[in-house]
Amino acid sequence: YNHASDLIFTSTPTGAYDAVSCSTASISNSKSSIANMEQNNQDDDTDCHHIKEVQEEQIRKEEESPKKQREENLIDKIRGEYELILQNLKEENQLEFEKATETWNKKCHNELLRHEKENEEAISKAKSDANETISKLNQQIVLERGKMISEQQHNATNLEEEFRKKENRLNESFREIEVRDQAWQDERADVLKEIQRLKAEALRMVKILAMEYEEENLSEDKKK
């Protein structure tokens, strides 16, 4: 708006001064013409009065006409200047809008690139952390597996030793049982032999007693 005012005040006075100069010259000429007519027509008052009125009307019209034309010219000039200013402002606003849009697009693009870079860095860090964690877990698993295998081997050795001891004790028990069984078998055989001997001895004694009994019976029969 200040720019528009500067244009108006810079361009308007020159046109107004030219219009005023032309109007002043026209008015001076009209007044001179009136003076001459009054001087030439002093005898005829009615005609002079009429002519004076006509000339005054003409002067008034001449005064109003340049003024009106001057105002119209001034209005047209101001309108043109304002239209030019508005057009310049529209173009400037359009340029500013395009610059702002381009700046905003660049800012959005840079922000998008920054976010993408941050995401890539975050993903890379997450992958690196995950790989490191997996590596540590694998190492721990290997250590635990080795420890577990060592414990299993130790337990297997202990179990094998304990089983061997139990097997030896069991074999020893079997041997003792076999020995006891053999002793029992031998003792049983001795018992059976003794029983057979006793049976034979008893049978022999029975036979002897039977023979003695028969001899006694025969002796008593002879005595009778």
C-alpha positions as semicolon CSV with decimal commas, in nm:
position;residue;x (nm);y (nm);z (nm)
1;Y;0,000;0,000;0,000
2;N;0,280;0,247;0,065
3;H;0,416;0,163;-0,276
4;A;0,078;0,244;-0,432
5;S;0,056;0,572;-0,246
6;D;0,404;0,666;-0,363
7;L;0,307;0,594;-0,721
8;I;-0,010;0,800;-0,694
9;F;0,152;1,100;-0,533
10;T;0,446;1,088;-0,771
11;S;0,244;1,072;-1,092
12;T;-0,064;1,278;-1,005
13;P;0,070;1,639;-0,951
14;T;0,220;1,674;-1,300
15;G;-0,109;1,585;-1,473
16;A;-0,306;1,804;-1,239
17;Y;-0,071;2,099;-1,299
18;D;-0,104;2,067;-1,680
19;A;-0,483;2,049;-1,656
20;V;-0,496;2,356;-1,429
21;S;-0,268;2,552;-1,666
22;C;-0,490;2,472;-1,964
23;S;-0,802;2,567;-1,770
24;T;-0,647;2,895;-1,655
25;A;-0,553;2,990;-2,010
26;S;-0,903;2,905;-2,134
27;I;-1,061;3,108;-1,856
28;S;-0,834;3,406;-1,932
29;N;-0,928;3,393;-2,301
30;S;-1,298;3,377;-2,215
31;K;-1,272;3,674;-1,980
32;S;-1,089;3,876;-2,246
33;S;-1,360;3,787;-2,497
34;I;-1,627;3,899;-2,252
35;A;-1,451;4,229;-2,191
36;N;-1,427;4,296;-2,562
37;M;-1,794;4,210;-2,619
38;E;-1,902;4,440;-2,334
39;Q;-1,694;4,720;-2,477
40;N;-1,836;4,674;-2,828
41;N;-2,199;4,632;-2,719
42;Q;-2,245;4,891;-2,446
43;D;-2,550;5,040;-2,619
44;D;-2,753;4,727;-2,623
45;D;-2,792;4,625;-2,256
46;T;-3,029;4,340;-2,322
47;D;-2,808;4,181;-2,579
48;C;-2,505;4,235;-2,367
49;H;-2,671;4,078;-2,069
50;H;-2,776;3,781;-2,277
51;I;-2,436;3,747;-2,431
52;K;-2,283;3,779;-2,087
53;E;-2,500;3,500;-1,957
54;V;-2,414;3,285;-2,257
55;Q;-2,046;3,355;-2,210
56;E;-2,066;3,289;-1,837
57;E;-2,245;2,962;-1,908
58;Q;-1,980;2,879;-2,162
59;I;-1,711;2,971;-1,913
60;R;-1,877;2,760;-1,648
61;K;-1,897;2,469;-1,888
62;E;-1,541;2,528;-1,995
63;E;-1,435;2,540;-1,632
64;E;-1,635;2,227;-1,543
65;S;-1,538;2,033;-1,854
66;P;-1,160;2,038;-1,793
67;K;-1,218;1,975;-1,426
68;K;-1,442;1,675;-1,500
69;Q;-1,205;1,550;-1,766
70;R;-0,916;1,604;-1,528
71;E;-1,094;1,409;-1,257
72;E;-1,178;1,127;-1,498
73;N;-0,821;1,120;-1,622
74;L;-0,697;1,120;-1,267
75;I;-0,937;0,840;-1,173
76;D;-0,836;0,637;-1,479
77;K;-0,472;0,693;-1,399
78;I;-0,518;0,597;-1,035
79;R;-0,725;0,294;-1,142
80;G;-0,451;0,192;-1,386
81;E;-0,184;0,238;-1,125
82;Y;-0,382;0,038;-0,871
83;E;-0,450;-0,235;-1,125
84;L;-0,079;-0,242;-1,205
85;I;0,004;-0,254;-0,834
86;L;-0,251;-0,532;-0,779
87;Q;-0,111;-0,725;-1,074
88;N;0,241;-0,681;-0,936
89;L;0,122;-0,789;-0,593
90;K;-0,049;-1,095;-0,744
91;E;0,267;-1,187;-0,930
92;E;0,478;-1,127;-0,620
93;N;0,236;-1,333;-0,409
94;Q;0,240;-1,607;-0,671
95;L;0,620;-1,607;-0,669
96;E;0,627;-1,604;-0,290
97;F;0,370;-1,887;-0,283
98;E;0,575;-2,089;-0,532
99;K;0,892;-2,022;-0,333
100;A;0,717;-2,116;-0,008
101;T;0,577;-2,431;-0,171
102;E;0,919;-2,524;-0,306
103;T;1,078;-2,454;0,033
104;W;0,810;-2,661;0,208
105;N;0,852;-2,947;-0,040
106;K;1,229;-2,940;0,010
107;K;1,181;-2,931;0,385
108;C;0,937;-3,225;0,370
109;H;1,174;-3,414;0,139
110;N;1,470;-3,348;0,370
111;E;1,262;-3,446;0,672
112;L;1,154;-3,765;0,495
113;L;1,516;-3,843;0,408
114;R;1,614;-3,777;0,770
115;H;1,341;-4,010;0,898
116;E;1,442;-4,276;0,647
117;K;1,804;-4,243;0,753
118;E;1,707;-4,261;1,121
119;N;1,490;-4,567;1,051
120;E;1,772;-4,732;0,859
121;E;2,014;-4,655;1,142
122;A;1,764;-4,785;1,400
123;I;1,705;-5,103;1,197
124;S;2,080;-5,149;1,149
125;K;2,139;-5,098;1,522
126;A;1,856;-5,338;1,607
127;K;2,002;-5,598;1,369
128;S;2,348;-5,545;1,517
129;D;2,211;-5,576;1,873
130;A;2,012;-5,884;1,772
131;N;2,317;-6,044;1,609
132;E;2,526;-5,965;1,915
133;T;2,258;-6,111;2,142
134;I;2,229;-6,420;1,920
135;S;2,608;-6,458;1,923
136;K;2,616;-6,434;2,303
137;L;2,328;-6,681;2,329
138;N;2,507;-6,920;2,093
139;Q;2,824;-6,891;2,300
140;Q;2,623;-6,948;2,617
141;I;2,447;-7,244;2,453
142;V;2,783;-7,391;2,350
143;L;2,918;-7,343;2,702
144;E;2,604;-7,488;2,858
145;R;2,609;-7,775;2,610
146;G;2,975;-7,845;2,687
147;K;2,902;-7,823;3,059
148;M;2,600;-8,048;3,020
149;I;2,798;-8,298;2,811
150;S;3,077;-8,293;3,069
151;E;2,823;-8,347;3,348
152;Q;2,658;-8,623;3,150
153;Q;2,992;-8,790;3,087
154;H;3,080;-8,755;3,456
155;N;2,741;-8,892;3,555
156;A;2,774;-9,172;3,301
157;T;3,119;-9,257;3,441
158;N;2,981;-9,255;3,795
159;L;2,683;-9,464;3,690
160;E;2,909;-9,705;3,504
161;E;3,136;-9,735;3,807
162;E;2,839;-9,779;4,037
163;F;2,688;-10,035;3,801
164;R;3,021;-10,222;3,785
165;K;3,040;-10,224;4,164
166;K;2,681;-10,346;4,190
167;E;2,753;-10,609;3,923
168;N;3,059;-10,725;4,115
169;R;2,858;-10,742;4,436
170;L;2,584;-10,930;4,255
171;N;2,834;-11,174;4,100
172;E;2,988;-11,220;4,444
173;S;2,643;-11,289;4,584
174;F;2,580;-11,537;4,305
175;R;2,908;-11,709;4,384
176;E;2,821;-11,718;4,752
177;I;2,480;-11,859;4,666
178;E;2,640;-12,119;4,443
179;V;2,882;-12,211;4,718
180;R;2,603;-12,231;4,973
181;D;2,393;-12,430;4,726
182;Q;2,683;-12,668;4,661
183;A;2,734;-12,702;5,033
184;W;2,367;-12,766;5,079
185;Q;2,375;-13,021;4,795
186;D;2,672;-13,192;4,953
187;E;2,507;-13,185;5,293
188;R;2,187;-13,323;5,141
189;A;2,379;-13,599;4,974
190;D;2,546;-13,684;5,305
191;V;2,207;-13,679;5,476
192;L;2,062;-13,910;5,210
193;K;2,358;-14,143;5,247
194;E;2,311;-14,147;5,621
195;I;1,941;-14,214;5,579
196;Q;2,016;-14,499;5,340
197;R;2,267;-14,637;5,583
198;L;2,023;-14,610;5,870
199;K;1,753;-14,774;5,660
200;A;1,991;-15,056;5,571
201;E;2,097;-15,091;5,934
202;A;1,736;-15,095;6,048
203;L;1,646;-15,354;5,787
204;R;1,938;-15,563;5,896
205;M;1,833;-15,535;6,260
206;V;1,475;-15,625;6,167
207;K;1,600;-15,934;5,987
208;I;1,818;-16,029;6,280
209;L;1,527;-15,986;6,525
210;A;1,300;-16,184;6,298
211;M;1,549;-16,467;6,280
212;E;1,595;-16,464;6,657
213;Y;1,219;-16,465;6,705
214;E;1,181;-16,765;6,476
215;E;1,464;-16,948;6,656
216;E;1,297;-16,887;6,990
217;N;0,964;-17,018;6,858
218;L;1,133;-17,330;6,723
219;S;1,306;-17,391;7,057
220;E;0,980;-17,372;7,251
221;D;0,811;-17,607;7,004
222;K;1,085;-17,866;7,060
223;K;1,054;-17,840;7,433
224;K;0,691;-17,921;7,416
